[in-house]
Amino acid sequence: MRQVYEEQILAWFEQFHAIPEVSWKEFKTTQAIASILDNLGVTYRSFSDVTGIVAEVGEGEEVIAVRAEIDALWQEVDGVWQGNHSCGHDAIISMVLGSLLYLKDQPLTKKVRFIFQPAEEKGNGSIAMIERGAVDHVSHLFGIHLRPVEELPMGRVSASIHHGAAIFLEGKVFGEDAHGARPHQGKNAIDVIFALQQFVKSIYFSPFEAYSAKLTKIIAGGESLNIIPGSAEFAIDVRAQKNEMLEKLKDKIDTGLTNLSNLYGVNIEWKWSDFTPGAEVSPEAEAIAEEAIRHTVGDEALALPVITSGSDDFHFYTIKNPKLKASMIGVGADLQPGLHHPKMDFNKSALDIGARILAETLVRA
């Protein structure tokens, strides 16, 4: 039976890999999941206003849940812009459906809820699911994700992924254009941008804390090379391992932008967006996943927790529901060259491993 299940999980992966859809537009993906659930005889509910599905098996008062993100990235692949599952969400859908396959005919004394969530890459799909009751009455929540080879090699599995927090800033400098021969008559936005770059690179907190801030977009000037631009657009990527440190970084940058505005006599407007919180891992949920890993693939396969500066909106579930006990399992799959690389690839035998570990975790929770 295991071989049959493994072949089915791989077939699902190939199916989802062939229909990558970006955030909030996962229409074919949602329909494919619904069709699979229909064939399995599993009850579910979809939504009229957003993509995604919530399914459930089992009986009882207690509710355990697992989240699978279903969106793809929009990315240039071999010179063509297209949807691309370079973050491995096609693998995650398949592993979560695989865990359902392993569980659906077992006598369960609790309900197990399967959350197929849209728009993880936008950082707010989890909010939509929370607002639609996806984690109502849930005591434990689990996630799963393939990890790059430098974090976990094939055959090693971690009971938790400690993602960092992230937020992004978009802004614009409003100065005054000037003729290239008369710079004193204008207010050069490029001067402000250079000062901003120096300011961002000189933000210092304790070296025992993990954090970073860097400019990721600068747009200034036009076709006329004899005009000193008075306006410029910019963006900043801000990250920290802890949510508290991210707030300190954000406050520091707000103050710096205000000071630069005053120093150069220009107006600077900015807004923060796409906040994704850092992980709040439950020791209890992590311990349950550890035991499931040991039971399924042996003690030698258990790896230390993964600590990464990458972010995931999975952690909104716990930020919005502090009593929820949650952990995300990291699966080694010899994934190379890396997540979000247009040619990302991995060892497909990891899919069944992830599905079996996840099923065992949900039974033990």
Secondary structure, DSSP 8 states (H G I E B T S, - for coil): -HHHHHHHHHHHHHHHHTS--BTT--HHHHHHHHHHHHHHT-EEEE-SSS--EEEEEE-SS-EEEEEEE--BEEEEETTEEEEE-TT-HHHHHHHHHHHHHHHTTS--SSEEEEEEES-TTTT-HHHHHHHTTTTTTEEEEEEEEEEETTT--TT-EES-EEE-EEEEEEEEEE-B-EETT-GGGSB-HHHHHHHHHHHHHT----TTS-EEEEEEEEEE--S-TTEE-SEEEEEEEEEESSHHHHHHHHHHHHHHHHHHHHHHT-EEEEEEEEEE------HHHHHHHHHHHHHHH-GGGEE--EEES---GGGHHHHH-TT-EEEEEEEEEEEBS-TT-TT-B--TTHHHHHHHHHHHHHHH-
